[in-house]
Amino acid sequence: MTMKELEHFYRGKRVLVTGHTGFKGSWLCRILILAGARVTGYSLRPPTDPSLFEIVGLEDGMDSVTGDIRDRTHLQEVFKRVRPEIVFHLAAQPIVRDSYKDPVYTYETNVMGTVNVLECARLTDSLRSLLNVTTDKVYENREWEYGYRECDPLDGYDPYSNSKSCSELVTHSYQRSFFQERNCAISTSRAGNVIGGGDFANDRIIPDCVRAAAFGRDIIVRNPHSVRPYQLVLEPLAAYLTIAMKQYEDRALQGYYNVGPEDKDCVTTGELVNEFCQIWGQGCSWVNQYDGGPHEANFLKLDCSRIKAVFGWKPRYGVKEAIQRTVEWSRAYLEGEDMLEVTDGQILEFFNGYDNQNGRRGNEPSEASIT
């Protein structure tokens, strides 16, 4: 999908994004703004300091509402005022380790927050398309070597993963119970691990890498052997925008969609960090320091055959390119560049610098240009 195609559909559309101050939400809102959508965000204040949301000044280009997804009364007021046509539900407590520290908050946010969004959607007659963004961790993970499919059982292990499994079930129930006769399509999308510029969260490997490299410290890796489906943040966002658009136009396309990289880009954390160190340069290195933390899956990847077959979607960048873009953005930030310009540049390169016929991308920076 090119930016021209995004503009053709999204220009003038009323779009509500929950969790718009987070990492993925900020990138998504900026794409929508560039496409000409009338964007409203509903979220707590940015979860990190610094934050991508504040660095690129997103609040100046959209209707930004500070609110708690658990506050249904306030959320309903926003729905009534905005009368959205499209909703992207991203608001969540997204960190596995934090879910062990505060499981009640995690379930309140991820489960009842979803109930609140869907209840507001049920009472909003303007709504035509809703996408609930979940995670690859919703599946009952048996550490199988093959990728999980949309028909596999849901049963996340830890409170975060399990709460997102519950969020999926809530969405399925609301869709069947209240939207069968409505002209509104509802889907869920289960994405893999995302990386990219502007992620300042704790307990995520690439932000940890950037922080350590920026200060000349060794990167601490607590489980270098775990396999994850890493992808550039723009990859799932392109899929979300496609799903929301296509089901708006044809309600029969609603459903459940995995979004992840090709199998070759499902790499171990150690391989990911090795690639990061090579691209960053300057003697960057890492150490294995398992800390005996709470249970996390060792092996996890997705089968994305369905979204490829239904929408013709496919990943545009591999894991090495994803790391390159992340390093490029991070170096620009550390060097005090105009980060709105850098962010827009990466968005436009992603959506416009792609030849759909032969799979080539134009204007690619060489590895030497970012090391």
PAPAKOL-624010 format. One line per field, with one value per residue (C-alpha): x, y, z; residue in one letter; chain. Coordinates in Angstrom, 1 decimal. Layout:
c1: X,...
c2: Y,...
c3: Z,...
residuo: A,...
cadena: A,...
//
This chain:
c1: 0.0,1.4,0.9,-1.3,-3.6,-3.7,-4.6,-7.4,-9.1,-8.3,-8.4,-11.2,-12.1,-12.8,-10.4,-10.1,-6.9,-6.7,-3.2,-2.0,0.8,2.6,5.3,3.1,0.2,2.5,3.8,0.2,-1.2,1.6,0.8,-2.9,-2.1,0.1,-2.8,-5.2,-7.3,-9.1,-7.4,-8.5,-6.4,-7.5,-4.7,-2.9,0.1,3.1,4.4,8.0,10.2,11.4,8.6,8.1,4.8,6.4,9.6,7.8,5.1,2.1,-0.3,-0.1,-1.5,-4.4,-7.2,-5.3,-7.4,-5.8,-7.9,-7.8,-9.2,-10.8,-13.0,-15.9,-17.9,-15.1,-14.4,-18.1,-18.1,-15.2,-17.0,-20.2,-18.2,-16.0,-18.4,-15.6,-15.9,-12.8,-11.3,-7.9,-7.7,-4.0,-4.3,-2.8,-0.4,2.2,5.1,5.3,7.4,5.2,2.2,3.8,4.3,0.7,-1.6,-4.8,-4.0,-2.9,-6.3,-8.3,-6.6,-6.3,-9.6,-12.0,-10.4,-11.4,-14.9,-15.2,-14.1,-16.4,-19.3,-18.7,-18.5,-21.9,-23.5,-21.9,-23.9,-21.3,-18.7,-17.9,-14.6,-12.8,-9.5,-8.4,-4.6,-3.4,-0.2,1.4,1.6,-2.2,-1.6,-1.2,2.6,3.8,7.3,6.5,8.8,6.0,4.2,0.9,-2.2,-5.4,-7.3,-4.8,-6.0,-5.7,-4.2,-1.4,0.7,1.7,-0.8,0.0,-0.3,-3.4,-5.1,-4.6,-6.1,-9.1,-9.2,-9.5,-12.4,-14.2,-13.9,-15.2,-18.2,-19.1,-18.8,-21.2,-23.6,-24.0,-22.6,-24.1,-26.8,-24.7,-22.8,-19.6,-16.8,-14.6,-11.2,-8.3,-4.7,-1.9,1.4,5.0,7.7,8.2,11.3,11.9,13.0,11.4,10.8,12.1,10.4,12.1,12.4,12.6,15.7,16.3,15.7,18.1,20.6,20.3,20.6,23.7,25.3,24.7,26.6,29.3,28.2,27.8,24.3,22.8,20.9,19.0,18.0,20.0,18.5,14.8,13.3,11.0,9.3,11.0,9.8,10.0,7.1,5.8,5.2,2.2,0.9,0.7,-1.3,-3.6,-4.3,-5.0,-7.4,-9.3,-9.7,-10.6,-13.2,-14.7,-15.3,-16.3,-17.5,-17.0,-13.2,-13.5,-11.8,-8.5,-5.1,-1.6,1.0,4.7,8.0,9.1,10.5,14.1,13.5,12.4,15.8,17.2,17.7,21.4,21.4,19.3,21.8,24.8,23.3,22.6,26.2,27.6,25.4,25.9,29.7,32.0,33.0,29.4,29.2,26.9,27.0,24.8,23.4,20.4,18.7,16.3,13.3,9.7,8.6,8.7,8.4,11.6,10.3,7.5,6.6,3.5,2.1,0.9,-0.5,-4.0,-3.3,-1.1,-3.8,-6.7,-5.0,-1.8,0.1,3.7,6.6,8.7,11.8,13.8,15.2,18.5,16.8,14.5,17.6,19.2,16.1,16.1,19.8,19.3,16.5,18.3,21.5,19.5,17.8,21.1,22.6,19.7,18.2,14.6,12.9,9.6,11.4,13.3,10.1,8.2,11.1,11.0,7.3,7.3,10.3,8.4,5.1,6.4,9.9,8.6,8.3,5.4,6.2,9.7,10.0,12.8,12.9,14.3,16.5,17.8,20.6,23.8,25.0,28.0,25.7,24.4,27.5
c2: 0.0,3.4,6.7,7.7,4.7,5.6,9.2,8.1,6.1,7.8,11.5,13.2,10.0,10.4,7.9,7.2,5.6,4.4,4.2,7.0,8.2,4.9,3.7,2.0,4.4,7.4,6.0,5.0,8.5,10.2,7.9,8.8,12.5,12.3,10.5,13.3,11.6,13.5,11.8,11.7,9.9,8.6,7.6,8.2,10.6,9.1,6.0,7.0,10.1,10.9,9.7,9.6,11.3,14.4,14.3,14.7,17.0,14.8,16.7,19.7,17.8,15.9,15.9,14.4,13.4,12.4,9.6,6.2,3.3,2.0,5.1,4.1,7.3,9.5,7.3,7.3,11.2,11.1,8.6,10.8,13.9,12.5,10.0,7.9,5.9,3.8,2.8,1.3,-0.1,-0.2,1.0,-1.7,-2.6,-4.1,-5.4,-9.0,-8.4,-5.5,-7.8,-10.0,-7.0,-5.7,-8.3,-6.6,-3.4,-5.5,-7.3,-4.1,-2.3,-5.1,-6.9,-4.3,-1.6,-3.7,-4.2,-0.4,0.3,-2.3,-1.1,2.5,1.1,-0.7,2.6,4.5,4.3,6.1,3.3,1.2,-0.5,-1.5,-3.2,-4.6,-4.9,-7.8,-9.9,-13.1,-14.1,-14.8,-18.4,-21.4,-21.7,-25.3,-24.2,-25.8,-25.1,-24.1,-20.8,-20.5,-20.0,-18.1,-21.3,-22.5,-22.3,-19.0,-19.3,-16.9,-18.0,-14.8,-12.1,-9.9,-12.6,-14.1,-10.8,-10.2,-13.7,-12.6,-9.4,-11.5,-13.5,-10.4,-9.0,-12.2,-12.3,-8.6,-9.1,-12.2,-10.8,-7.2,-6.6,-9.3,-7.0,-3.8,-2.3,-2.4,-4.8,-5.9,-7.7,-8.6,-8.5,-10.5,-9.0,-10.1,-8.1,-4.7,-2.6,0.9,4.4,6.2,3.2,4.2,1.4,-0.6,-4.3,-4.3,-5.5,-2.9,0.1,-1.5,-1.8,1.8,3.1,0.9,1.8,5.6,5.5,3.1,0.3,-3.4,-4.5,-6.9,-9.8,-11.9,-14.7,-14.8,-18.1,-17.1,-16.9,-14.1,-12.7,-9.3,-6.7,-3.0,-1.2,0.1,-3.5,-4.3,-0.7,-1.1,-4.3,-2.6,0.2,-2.4,-4.5,-1.5,-0.2,-3.4,-4.5,-1.0,-1.6,-5.3,-6.5,-10.1,-9.6,-9.1,-11.8,-12.7,-11.9,-12.8,-10.2,-11.1,-11.4,-14.2,-17.3,-16.2,-13.1,-15.1,-14.9,-15.4,-12.5,-13.1,-12.9,-9.7,-8.1,-9.3,-7.6,-4.4,-4.3,-4.7,-1.9,0.5,-0.1,1.8,-1.4,-2.0,-5.4,-7.5,-9.9,-12.8,-12.2,-14.4,-12.9,-15.8,-13.6,-14.8,-17.2,-16.1,-18.2,-19.4,-20.1,-18.2,-17.4,-16.8,-18.3,-15.3,-17.2,-15.9,-12.2,-12.8,-14.7,-12.4,-9.0,-9.8,-8.3,-9.2,-7.8,-5.2,-5.2,-8.0,-7.9,-6.4,-3.5,-3.1,-2.7,-0.3,2.0,1.8,2.8,5.5,7.1,6.7,8.3,11.2,11.7,11.6,14.1,16.6,16.4,17.4,14.2,14.9,15.2,11.9,10.1,11.3,10.4,6.8,6.6,7.9,5.7,2.7,3.3,4.9,3.4,0.0,-1.7,-4.1,-5.9,-7.1,-6.6,-4.0,-0.9,2.3,4.9,2.4,3.7,1.7,0.1,2.5,5.5,4.7,3.3
c3: 0.0,-1.0,0.7,-2.2,-1.6,2.1,1.3,-1.1,1.6,4.9,3.9,5.8,7.7,11.5,13.1,16.9,18.2,21.8,23.2,20.8,23.1,23.1,20.7,18.1,18.6,17.9,14.6,13.6,14.3,12.3,9.3,9.6,9.9,6.7,5.0,5.8,8.4,11.2,14.1,17.7,20.3,23.7,26.1,29.3,29.1,27.3,29.1,28.9,29.2,26.6,24.3,20.5,21.0,22.5,20.5,17.1,18.5,17.6,19.9,17.6,14.6,16.1,18.7,21.7,24.7,28.0,29.5,31.1,29.0,32.3,32.5,30.3,31.1,29.8,26.9,25.9,26.0,23.5,21.2,21.3,20.4,17.7,16.1,14.7,11.5,12.3,15.6,16.2,19.8,20.9,24.5,26.8,29.6,27.2,29.3,30.3,33.4,34.6,34.4,37.0,39.2,38.9,37.4,38.5,36.7,33.6,33.5,34.2,31.4,28.8,29.4,30.8,28.7,25.7,27.0,27.4,23.9,22.4,24.6,23.3,19.8,20.3,21.1,18.1,14.9,12.8,13.3,10.3,11.1,14.4,14.8,18.2,18.2,20.4,20.3,19.1,22.8,22.9,21.8,24.0,23.5,23.3,22.0,18.6,15.7,13.4,13.4,15.2,13.1,13.8,14.5,17.2,20.9,22.8,26.3,27.1,30.1,31.9,33.0,30.1,27.5,29.1,29.4,25.7,25.1,27.1,25.0,21.9,23.4,24.5,21.0,19.4,21.8,21.1,17.4,17.4,20.1,19.0,15.5,13.3,12.0,12.1,9.2,11.2,10.8,13.7,13.5,15.8,14.7,16.5,15.8,16.6,18.4,16.9,16.8,15.6,16.4,19.3,21.6,25.1,27.1,29.8,29.5,25.7,24.0,21.3,23.6,26.1,23.2,22.2,25.8,26.4,23.1,23.6,26.9,25.7,28.0,27.4,26.5,29.1,27.5,29.9,27.4,24.2,23.0,22.9,19.4,18.5,15.3,15.1,12.6,12.0,13.6,10.3,9.1,11.4,11.1,7.4,8.0,10.5,8.1,5.4,7.5,8.7,5.2,3.5,6.1,5.9,2.2,2.6,6.0,4.9,5.4,9.2,11.2,13.0,11.4,12.3,11.4,11.5,9.6,7.3,9.0,8.2,10.4,13.4,15.1,18.6,20.8,20.7,16.9,17.0,19.4,17.3,14.3,16.3,17.5,14.0,12.6,15.5,15.4,17.8,19.6,20.8,22.6,24.8,27.7,28.6,32.0,32.7,35.8,36.7,36.0,35.6,32.9,29.3,26.2,24.6,21.1,19.3,15.7,13.6,10.5,8.4,5.5,6.0,5.8,2.8,1.0,1.9,1.4,-0.5,2.4,2.9,5.0,3.2,5.3,6.9,10.4,9.3,7.6,10.6,12.8,10.3,10.4,14.2,14.4,11.8,13.8,17.2,15.9,14.5,17.8,19.7,17.3,17.8,14.3,13.4,14.4,12.8,9.5,10.2,11.2,8.2,6.0,7.2,6.8,3.3,2.3,3.6,1.9,-1.4,-1.9,-2.7,-6.1,-5.7,-8.9,-8.1,-4.3,-4.6,-2.3,-3.6,-1.8,0.7,2.9,2.8,6.0,5.9,6.1,9.5,11.3
residuo: M,T,M,K,E,L,E,H,F,Y,R,G,K,R,V,L,V,T,G,H,T,G,F,K,G,S,W,L,C,R,I,L,I,L,A,G,A,R,V,T,G,Y,S,L,R,P,P,T,D,P,S,L,F,E,I,V,G,L,E,D,G,M,D,S,V,T,G,D,I,R,D,R,T,H,L,Q,E,V,F,K,R,V,R,P,E,I,V,F,H,L,A,A,Q,P,I,V,R,D,S,Y,K,D,P,V,Y,T,Y,E,T,N,V,M,G,T,V,N,V,L,E,C,A,R,L,T,D,S,L,R,S,L,L,N,V,T,T,D,K,V,Y,E,N,R,E,W,E,Y,G,Y,R,E,C,D,P,L,D,G,Y,D,P,Y,S,N,S,K,S,C,S,E,L,V,T,H,S,Y,Q,R,S,F,F,Q,E,R,N,C,A,I,S,T,S,R,A,G,N,V,I,G,G,G,D,F,A,N,D,R,I,I,P,D,C,V,R,A,A,A,F,G,R,D,I,I,V,R,N,P,H,S,V,R,P,Y,Q,L,V,L,E,P,L,A,A,Y,L,T,I,A,M,K,Q,Y,E,D,R,A,L,Q,G,Y,Y,N,V,G,P,E,D,K,D,C,V,T,T,G,E,L,V,N,E,F,C,Q,I,W,G,Q,G,C,S,W,V,N,Q,Y,D,G,G,P,H,E,A,N,F,L,K,L,D,C,S,R,I,K,A,V,F,G,W,K,P,R,Y,G,V,K,E,A,I,Q,R,T,V,E,W,S,R,A,Y,L,E,G,E,D,M,L,E,V,T,D,G,Q,I,L,E,F,F,N,G,Y,D,N,Q,N,G,R,R,G,N,E,P,S,E,A,S,I,T
cadena: A,A,A,A,A,A,A,A,A,A,A,A,A,A,A,A,A,A,A,A,A,A,A,A,A,A,A,A,A,A,A,A,A,A,A,A,A,A,A,A,A,A,A,A,A,A,A,A,A,A,A,A,A,A,A,A,A,A,A,A,A,A,A,A,A,A,A,A,A,A,A,A,A,A,A,A,A,A,A,A,A,A,A,A,A,A,A,A,A,A,A,A,A,A,A,A,A,A,A,A,A,A,A,A,A,A,A,A,A,A,A,A,A,A,A,A,A,A,A,A,A,A,A,A,A,A,A,A,A,A,A,A,A,A,A,A,A,A,A,A,A,A,A,A,A,A,A,A,A,A,A,A,A,A,A,A,A,A,A,A,A,A,A,A,A,A,A,A,A,A,A,A,A,A,A,A,A,A,A,A,A,A,A,A,A,A,A,A,A,A,A,A,A,A,A,A,A,A,A,A,A,A,A,A,A,A,A,A,A,A,A,A,A,A,A,A,A,A,A,A,A,A,A,A,A,A,A,A,A,A,A,A,A,A,A,A,A,A,A,A,A,A,A,A,A,A,A,A,A,A,A,A,A,A,A,A,A,A,A,A,A,A,A,A,A,A,A,A,A,A,A,A,A,A,A,A,A,A,A,A,A,A,A,A,A,A,A,A,A,A,A,A,A,A,A,A,A,A,A,A,A,A,A,A,A,A,A,A,A,A,A,A,A,A,A,A,A,A,A,A,A,A,A,A,A,A,A,A,A,A,A,A,A,A,A,A,A,A,A,A,A,A,A,A,A,A,A,A,A,A,A,A,A,A,A,A,A,A,A,A,A,A,A,A,A,A,A,A,A,A,A
//
